[in-house]
């Protein structure tokens, strides 16, 4: 049975991370997943990511127990199910962290920071907690949907980054230290470039890691970005995957087609979806989602500009024109035969199947597309039977066209 041995190391690393949050040795900063973690770490904060908790609620299929609690407080059941499930779990004082990591609950924040480069909902979500805990909240609101990120946009975001400093100094009790920021950013860049190389191992025709594997192994690049531990982990994982390529060992050796996944994972159905594609001899080798934590523009010699640019240039924050070009490049790099768009019902910002992009991109590239409806956490929006039928038919059509083409 195919196995990535580094998975055991990753589980141990994630366990240590969560235990450190409860140890009480450092003050706690809450941060969005593609937010200013490097700046927070330079002040000595332990950093907690509510979106990671939202994914855990989805993966453990507990989200639907908690969403109604948030709805009672006036949150729509049609907004981000990370938000509603996370708030609902908090209101019920329940979390999978209690069972999986023996924690009392989510850690109490001393400061909260967000970046709306992915969506506006994170500001509403995090403000709920800032009000509850009566703690400071700081945020970055970069220009969105850009064709090009000019120096004007970078300058604006740099100003917003720097406005965070006085509050971080006051809460942490430490003066801002540029050398510390550069050191953290250097580690963050080294880890993110290793993560990029990990993802690119699946350009090999016998790919050693799937999209579904990637959603698990991305944990450290989300929650430990800017640490030596994250860098060390991805060095270990990359070495293992490169050895698998050398030995022609892949997660699906007899794959008859290569699939790209666009959009959020369906966290509560990861195993089911992984098995479904594998049983139909289709290798899901790449995604927009896992690439969200590749910040190759980081530069410790130019920390402010490079952070602002890296966090503003991410896929989700770009115009449709730029997204389509990025997808065309990925299709070529990964030798993609078909793309599956996940139309995530409560994540409007990270769903690109609503305004004709699949048809236009297929017309331009010849790569066929399929749209499946679902959600990141709320499984009431997902029809398993219908999705199985659609995916099996789509994969069969691709494989037939390759044979007869």
C-alpha positions in Angstrom: 0.0 0.0 0.0 1.4 3.4 -1.0 2.6 5.5 2.0 4.3 8.8 2.5 6.5 8.1 5.6 6.9 11.8 6.4 3.2 11.8 7.4 4.1 10.5 10.9 6.6 13.4 11.3 4.0 15.8 10.2 1.4 14.5 12.7 4.0 14.8 15.5 4.9 18.3 14.4 1.3 19.5 14.3 0.7 18.0 17.7 3.6 19.9 19.2 2.4 23.1 17.6 -1.1 22.8 19.2 0.4 21.9 22.6 2.6 24.9 22.5 -0.5 27.1 22.1 -1.8 25.9 25.4 1.5 25.9 27.3 1.2 29.6 28.1 4.8 30.4 27.5 4.1 33.1 24.9 1.4 35.5 24.1 -1.1 34.4 21.4 -1.9 36.1 18.1 -4.8 34.9 15.9 -4.1 35.3 12.2 -5.7 34.6 8.9 -4.1 31.7 6.9 -2.6 34.1 4.3 -2.1 36.9 6.7 0.8 38.7 8.3 2.2 35.7 10.3 5.8 36.7 9.8 5.3 40.2 11.4 3.5 38.6 14.4 6.2 36.0 14.9 8.9 38.7 14.9 7.2 40.0 18.1 7.5 36.6 19.7 3.8 35.7 19.4 2.6 32.1 19.1 0.3 32.2 16.1 -3.1 30.5 15.9 -5.1 30.2 12.7 -8.9 29.9 13.0 -9.2 28.8 9.3 -7.1 25.7 10.2 -9.6 25.0 12.9 -12.4 25.5 10.4 -10.8 22.9 8.2 -10.5 20.5 11.2 -14.2 21.0 11.9 -14.9 20.1 8.3 -12.5 17.1 8.2 -14.0 15.6 11.4 -17.5 16.2 10.0 -18.5 18.1 13.2 -19.2 21.4 11.4 -22.8 20.7 10.9 -23.3 20.3 14.6 -22.1 23.9 15.2 -23.3 25.9 12.2 -26.9 26.3 13.7 -25.4 27.9 16.8 -23.9 30.7 14.7 -27.2 31.0 12.7 -29.0 31.7 16.0 -26.7 34.7 16.4 -27.7 36.1 13.1 -25.0 34.6 10.8 -26.4 33.4 7.6 -26.1 29.7 6.9 -25.0 30.7 3.4 -21.8 32.6 4.4 -18.4 31.0 4.9 -18.9 27.7 6.7 -15.4 28.1 8.3 -16.9 31.2 9.9 -20.2 29.7 11.0 -18.8 26.4 12.2 -15.9 28.0 14.1 -18.2 30.5 15.9 -20.8 27.8 16.5 -18.2 25.5 18.1 -16.9 28.3 20.2 -20.4 29.2 21.5 -20.9 25.5 22.4 -17.4 25.3 23.9 -16.6 22.3 21.9 -13.7 21.6 19.5 -11.9 18.6 17.9 -8.7 20.0 19.6 -10.0 18.6 22.8 -10.1 15.0 21.5 -7.2 15.1 19.1 -4.7 17.2 21.0 -6.0 17.0 24.6 -6.5 20.8 24.6 -9.0 22.6 26.9 -10.3 24.6 23.9 -9.1 27.2 21.4 -6.4 29.4 22.8 -7.4 32.9 24.1 -6.0 35.6 21.9 -4.0 38.6 23.1 -4.2 40.2 19.6 -6.0 39.4 16.4 -4.8 40.1 12.9 -6.4 39.6 9.5 -5.8 40.1 5.8 -8.7 40.5 3.4 -6.7 39.3 0.4 -8.8 36.2 0.4 -12.2 37.5 1.4 -14.0 40.2 3.4 -15.6 37.6 5.6 -12.4 37.1 7.7 -12.8 40.6 9.0 -16.4 40.0 10.2 -15.4 36.6 11.6 -12.4 37.9 13.5 -14.2 41.0 14.8 -16.7 38.6 16.5 -13.8 37.3 18.6 -12.2 40.7 19.2 -15.5 41.9 20.6 -15.9 38.8 22.8 -12.3 38.8 24.2 -12.1 42.6 24.2 -8.6 42.4 22.6 -7.0 44.5 19.9 -7.6 43.7 16.3 -5.5 44.9 13.4 -6.0 44.3 9.7 -4.7 44.6 6.2 -7.2 45.4 3.3 -5.3 45.2 0.0 -6.7 46.2 -3.3 -8.4 43.1 -4.9 -9.1 41.6 -8.3 -6.0 43.1 -9.9 -4.5 42.5 -13.3 -1.2 43.8 -12.1 0.1 44.6 -8.7 1.9 48.0 -9.1 4.2 49.7 -6.7 1.3 52.0 -5.8 -0.7 49.0 -4.4 2.5 47.6 -2.7 3.1 51.0 -1.0 -0.5 51.0 0.3 -0.2 47.5 1.8 3.2 48.4 3.3 1.6 51.3 5.1 -1.0 49.0 6.5 1.6 46.5 7.6 3.5 49.3 9.4 0.4 50.6 11.1 0.2 47.2 12.9 3.5 47.8 14.7 2.5 50.1 17.6 -0.3 47.7 18.6 2.0 44.7 18.3 4.6 46.5 20.4 2.0 47.4 23.1 0.5 43.9 23.4 3.8 41.9 23.1 5.9 44.3 25.3 8.6 44.2 22.7 10.0 46.9 20.5 9.8 46.2 16.7 13.1 44.6 15.6 13.8 44.7 11.8 16.5 42.1 12.1 14.0 39.7 13.7 11.5 40.3 10.9 14.2 39.6 8.3 15.1 36.4 10.1 11.6 35.1 10.3 10.9 36.1 6.7 14.0 34.2 5.5 12.8 31.0 7.2 9.3 31.6 5.8 10.7 31.9 2.3 12.9 28.9 2.6 9.9 26.8 3.8 7.6 28.1 1.1 10.1 27.4 -1.7 10.5 23.8 -0.4 6.7 23.5 -0.3 6.6 24.7 -3.9 9.2 22.0 -4.8 7.0 19.4 -3.0 4.0 20.3 -5.1 6.1 20.3 -8.3 7.2 16.7 -7.7 3.8 15.8 -9.2 4.9 17.1 -12.6 6.4 13.7 -12.8 4.3 11.4 -14.9 4.2 8.9 -12.0 3.3 11.6 -9.4 4.4 10.9 -5.8 1.9 13.2 -4.1 -1.8 13.9 -4.9 -3.9 17.0 -4.3 -5.6 15.1 -1.4 -2.2 14.3 0.1 -1.3 18.0 -0.3 -4.2 19.2 1.8 -2.8 17.2 4.7 0.9 18.0 4.2 0.2 21.7 3.8 -0.5 22.0 7.6 3.0 23.2 8.6 3.3 25.8 5.8 0.0 27.3 7.1 0.5 27.2 10.9 4.3 27.2 11.2 5.4 29.5 8.4 8.4 31.4 9.5 9.9 28.7 11.8 12.8 26.3 11.5 10.4 23.4 12.1 8.5 24.1 8.9 11.6 24.3 6.9 13.0 21.1 8.3 9.7 19.3 7.7 9.5 20.2 4.0 13.2 19.3 3.5 12.4 15.8 4.8 9.2 15.5 2.7 10.9 16.7 -0.4 13.8 14.3 0.0 11.3 11.4 0.3 9.2 12.4 -2.7 12.3 12.9 -4.9 13.5 9.4 -3.9 10.1 8.0 -4.9 10.4 9.7 -8.3 13.9 8.2 -8.7 12.4 4.8 -8.0 9.4 5.4 -10.3 7.0 5.1 -7.3 3.8 7.0 -7.5 0.5 7.3 -5.6 -1.4 5.9 -8.7 1.1 4.1 -11.0 -1.5 3.2 -13.6 -3.2 6.6 -13.9 -4.9 7.0 -17.3 -5.4 10.8 -16.9 -4.2 13.7 -14.9 -6.7 16.0 -13.2 -6.4 19.6 -11.8 -8.6 20.5 -8.8 -9.8 24.1 -8.7 -11.2 25.6 -5.5 -11.5 24.5 -1.9 -11.3 20.9 -0.7 -14.5 19.2 0.5 -13.0 18.5 3.9 -15.5 16.0 5.1 -15.1 13.9 1.9 -11.4 14.0 1.3 -10.9 10.2 1.6 -14.1 9.4 -0.4 -13.0 11.7 -3.2 -9.4 10.5 -3.2 -10.6 6.9 -3.4 -13.1 7.8 -6.1 -10.6 9.3 -8.5 -8.0 6.5 -7.8 -10.6 3.8 -8.5 -11.3 5.4 -11.8 -7.5 5.6 -12.6 -7.5 9.4 -12.5 -4.6 11.1 -10.7 -5.5 14.5 -9.2 -2.0 16.0 -9.3 -2.4 19.7 -8.8 -4.6 22.5 -7.4 -5.0 26.2 -7.0 -5.7 25.6 -3.2 -2.4 24.0 -2.2 -0.5 26.6 -4.2 -2.0 29.3 -2.0 0.9 29.1 0.4 3.7 29.5 -2.2 5.1 33.0 -1.5 8.1 33.0 -3.8 8.3 36.8 -3.8 9.4 36.9 -0.1 12.8 38.6 0.2 14.4 39.2 3.6 16.6 42.0 2.1 13.4 43.9 1.2 10.9 42.7 3.8 8.2 45.3 3.6 7.8 45.4 -0.2 8.2 41.7 -0.7 5.7 40.8 2.0 3.2 43.3 0.7 3.6 42.0 -2.9 3.6 38.3 -2.0 0.4 38.6 0.0 -1.4 40.8 -2.6 -0.4 38.7 -5.7 -2.0 35.4 -4.5 -4.3 33.6 -6.9 -7.5 34.3 -5.0 -6.8 38.1 -5.0 -6.3 38.4 -8.8 -8.5 39.3 -11.7 -10.1 36.6 -13.9 -7.6 37.4 -16.7 -4.6 36.7 -14.4 -6.3 33.6 -12.9 -6.9 32.1 -16.4 -3.3 32.7 -17.3 -2.1 31.0 -14.1 -4.3 28.1 -14.8 -3.1 27.8 -18.4 0.5 27.7 -17.1 -0.3 25.0 -14.6 -2.1 22.9 -17.2 1.1 22.9 -19.3 3.4 22.4 -16.4 1.5 19.4 -14.9 0.3 17.9 -18.3 -3.3 18.2 -17.3 -6.1 16.3 -19.1 -9.1 17.8 -17.3 -10.1 20.2 -14.6 -12.7 19.8 -11.8 -14.1 23.1 -10.4 -15.5 22.8 -6.9 -18.3 25.4 -6.8 -18.2 26.0 -3.0 -21.6 27.2 -1.9 -20.5 29.2 1.1 -17.1 30.3 -0.2 -18.0 32.7 -3.0 -14.6 34.2 -3.2 -12.8 30.9 -3.9 -15.2 29.6 -6.4 -14.4 30.4 -10.1 -17.2 28.5 -11.8 -19.9 31.1 -11.5 -19.1 33.5 -14.4 -18.2 31.4 -17.4 -14.5 30.8 -16.7 -14.7 27.0 -17.2 -16.1 27.4 -20.7 -13.8 30.1 -21.7 -10.7 28.3 -20.4 -11.7 25.1 -22.1 -12.2 26.9 -25.3 -8.7 28.4 -25.1 -6.9 25.3 -23.9 -8.9 22.3 -25.1 -8.8 21.0 -21.5 -12.3 19.8 -20.6 -13.9 20.9 -17.4 -16.4 19.6 -14.8 -18.2 21.6 -12.2 -19.3 19.8 -9.0 -21.3 21.5 -6.2 -20.4 21.2 -2.6 -18.9 23.1 0.3 -15.7 23.2 2.4 -17.5 22.2 5.7 -21.3 22.1 5.2 -22.1 18.8 3.6 -25.7 19.7 3.2 -24.6 21.3 0.0 -22.9 18.1 -1.3 -24.7 15.3 -3.1 -22.4 12.2 -2.9 -24.3 10.1 -5.4 -24.7 12.9 -8.0 -21.0 13.8 -7.7 -19.8 10.2 -8.1 -21.9 9.9 -11.3 -20.6 13.2 -12.7 -17.0 12.5 -11.9 -17.0 8.9 -13.2 -18.6 10.1 -16.5 -16.2 13.0 -16.8 -13.1 10.8 -16.2 -14.4 8.1 -18.7 -14.9 10.7 -21.4 -11.4 12.1 -20.9 -9.8 8.6 -21.0 -11.8 7.6 -24.1 -10.8 10.8 -25.9 -7.2 10.1 -25.1 -7.5 6.6 -26.5 -9.4 7.5 -29.6 -7.7 10.9 -30.2 
